[in-house]
Amino acid sequence: MTRTFFKDIFDNHFDAVRNYIYYRSGDLEIATDIAQETFMKIWEKQIVSETGNTKGLLFKIAGDLFISNYRRQKVLQNFKLSLVPKVENQSPEDSLQFKELVSKYEAALIKLSEKQRTVFLMSRIDNMKYHEIANTVGISVKAVEKRMKYALLQLKKDLDY
């Protein structure tokens, strides 16, 4: 594998690999570290050919590294979404209600299964279409639809809507 070929792979896929791991872990630092480790493995082992399914291989390696990291750390995943309102003229009551809603939303996201949360965040945060999510995660479009359906039902229930 040449340096230019590797650089092209890195430039084209790093953000997608990092986002995938971020959705699974909820921690941007861990996601960045695992994405970098994924590309280090690719470079060290020279396992990517110019004709192969590079993106699928990257996601598989990153997923395996995430699971290994999770098992080593043995810590619970903490999802922290920093939503800071930009409104200056907010009453204390509005501010309190917003903080309660953010808290309920974070708690609801944590209650989702990892698979549901991954699909939900890829759809809502990354604005990915179902077929893109299916290709990224390596499942069928129907499986994405089913996971999204149950994620939305659970969020609706947990957020009292």
Buried (B, 14 or more C-beta within 10 A) or exposed (E): BEEEEBEEBBEEBBEBBBBBBBBBBBBEEBBBBBBBBBBEBBBEEEEBEEEEEBBEBBBEBBBEBBEEBBEEEEEEBEBEEEEEEEEEEEEEEEEEEBEEEBEBBBEBBBEBEBBBBBBBBBBEEBEBEBEBBBBBBEBEBEBBBBBBEBBBEBBEEBEEE
